[in-house]
């Protein structure tokens, strides 16, 4: 896997890809590869679960209350990382989408680990493959994604996404997003996308 990813220019998702609406990007990211390069080595996973957040009109979205210091990166153009810290314990990795001012993002909820498994296992303190990256906090720990990555260009070598195998509509399930009960009617939006039958979802 590592050798196959040494030259990734032809597979790299462009800024233009991210500058679509969050719902479109969330669906199209299923099957894409999330690649993290660090001093410890390369870690790679296939995206199997995403959630779309639609900007200031979406009560489940961090941008709903407008721009703050925390959410400033969300209001920039698509193609940059938005990483936040919750519950005093977990990081969550999001991808800014849309045009400047939209305030949209896609949360990467789970990935299927493909490369750098020993590195991931050491960081997560588990050898159970299906438990390495089956949740937003878990995958950030496994890939060493932290607030230091907030604002990182997703077309850089440090953190990037590559096109993977196509996922057909028949392989995709849409459900309401998780842990957004505070969002009134928006909690029912079917904006969570998962690959049907994947044992790696959260």
C-alpha positions in Angstrom: 0.0 0.0 0.0 2.7 2.5 1.0 4.6 1.9 -2.3 1.4 2.3 -4.3 0.8 5.7 -2.6 4.3 7.1 -3.2 3.2 9.0 -6.3 -0.4 10.2 -5.7 -0.7 13.3 -7.8 -3.1 11.6 -10.2 -5.4 10.4 -7.4 -5.3 13.5 -5.2 -8.7 15.1 -4.7 -8.5 18.8 -5.8 -9.7 22.0 -4.2 -12.4 22.1 -6.9 -13.8 18.8 -5.7 -14.2 20.2 -2.2 -15.9 23.4 -3.4 -19.2 21.6 -3.9 -22.0 21.5 -1.4 -21.5 19.4 1.8 -24.1 16.9 0.9 -22.5 16.2 -2.4 -19.0 15.9 -1.0 -20.2 13.7 1.9 -21.7 11.1 -0.5 -18.8 11.2 -2.9 -16.1 10.8 -0.2 -17.3 7.2 0.5 -14.6 4.9 -0.7 -12.0 7.7 -0.9 -8.7 7.2 0.9 -7.6 9.3 3.8 -3.8 9.5 4.0 -1.8 10.8 6.9 2.0 11.2 6.8 3.8 11.8 10.1 7.3 11.1 11.5 6.0 7.8 12.8 5.1 6.7 9.2 2.1 6.6 6.8 -1.4 5.7 7.9 -4.2 5.1 5.4 -7.9 4.3 5.6 -10.9 4.0 3.3 -13.7 6.4 4.2 -16.8 4.3 5.1 -18.9 6.9 7.1 -19.5 10.6 6.7 -21.9 13.3 7.9 -22.8 16.6 6.1 -23.2 19.9 7.9 -24.9 22.5 5.8 -23.9 25.9 7.2 -25.7 28.7 9.1 -29.2 27.3 8.2 -28.4 23.9 9.7 -28.9 23.9 13.5 -26.7 20.9 13.9 -23.8 22.7 12.2 -21.2 24.7 14.2 -21.7 27.5 11.7 -25.3 27.9 12.8 -24.5 30.7 15.2 -22.2 32.5 12.8 -18.5 32.9 12.5 -16.5 32.5 15.7 -12.8 32.1 16.3 -13.4 28.4 16.5 -15.4 28.2 13.3 -13.5 30.8 11.2 -11.9 28.1 9.0 -15.4 26.7 8.1 -16.2 30.0 6.4 -13.2 29.8 4.0 -13.2 27.9 0.7 -13.5 24.2 0.6 -10.4 21.9 0.8 -9.1 22.6 4.3 -9.2 20.7 7.6 -11.5 21.8 10.4 -10.5 20.0 13.6 -12.2 20.5 16.9 -11.9 19.1 20.4 -14.9 17.7 22.3 -15.7 16.4 25.8 -12.1 17.3 26.8 -11.1 14.0 25.2 -11.6 13.6 21.5 -10.6 15.3 18.3 -13.0 15.3 15.3 -11.7 15.7 11.7 -13.9 17.7 9.3 -13.4 18.8 5.7 -14.5 22.4 4.8 -16.7 22.3 1.7 -18.4 24.8 -0.6 -17.4 28.4 -1.4 -16.0 31.0 0.9 -18.7 32.2 3.3 -20.8 29.0 3.1 -19.8 27.6 6.5 -20.2 24.0 5.4 -18.2 20.9 6.3 -18.2 17.1 6.2 -17.4 15.1 9.3 -15.4 12.0 8.7 -16.9 9.5 11.1 -15.2 6.3 10.3 -12.6 4.7 8.1 -11.5 1.2 7.3 -7.8 0.8 8.2 -5.6 -0.2 5.2 -2.0 0.8 5.9 0.1 1.6 9.0 -1.9 -0.8 11.1 0.9 -1.2 13.7 1.1 2.5 14.1 -2.6 2.8 14.5 -2.7 -0.1 17.0 0.0 1.5 19.2 -1.8 4.8 19.2 -5.1 3.3 20.0 -3.8 0.6 22.4 -5.8 -2.1 20.7 -5.2 -4.8 18.1 -8.9 -5.1 17.2 -9.1 -4.0 13.6 -12.7 -3.0 13.7 -12.1 -0.8 16.8 -9.2 1.2 15.4 -11.1 3.9 13.4 -14.8 3.2 14.0 -15.7 6.6 15.2 -14.5 10.2 14.7 -12.4 10.3 17.9 -10.9 6.9 17.3 -9.8 7.7 13.8 -8.2 11.0 14.9 -6.3 9.2 17.6 -5.2 6.4 15.2 -4.0 8.9 12.6 -2.6 11.4 15.1 -5.0 14.2 13.9 -5.2 17.0 16.4 -6.0 20.7 16.7 -2.6 21.4 15.3 -4.0 20.2 11.9 -6.8 22.7 12.0 -6.6 24.7 8.7 -4.3 22.3 7.0 -4.6 22.3 3.2 -6.0 18.9 2.2 -3.9 18.9 -1.0 -0.7 18.9 1.0 1.5 15.9 1.8 0.7 16.1 5.5 -3.0 15.2 5.2 -4.8 14.4 2.0 -7.6 12.5 0.4 -7.3 10.3 -2.7 -9.9 8.9 -5.0 -10.6 5.3 -4.3 -13.0 2.6 -5.6 -16.3 3.9 -6.7 -19.2 3.2 -4.3 -22.6 2.6 -6.1 -25.8 4.1 -4.8 -27.0 0.5 -4.0 -24.1 0.3 -1.5 -25.0 3.5 0.4 -27.3 4.0 3.3 -28.5 7.4 4.4 -29.6 8.0 8.0 -30.0 10.9 10.4 -26.8 12.2 11.9 -25.6 11.0 15.3 -25.5 12.9 18.6 -27.3 16.0 17.3 -30.5 15.8 19.4 -30.1 19.5 20.3 -30.7 20.5 16.7 -34.5 20.5 16.7 -35.8 19.4 13.3 -32.3 19.3 11.8 -31.6 16.2 13.9 -33.8 14.3 11.4 -32.0 15.3 8.3 -30.7 12.1 6.6 -27.3 13.5 6.1 -25.2 10.6 7.4 -23.8 8.4 4.7 -22.4 4.9 5.3 -21.2 2.0 3.2 -23.8 -0.8 3.6 -22.4 -3.8 5.6 -19.1 -2.2 6.5 -18.0 -3.6 9.9 -15.9 -0.4 10.4 -18.7 2.2 10.9 -19.2 3.9 14.2 
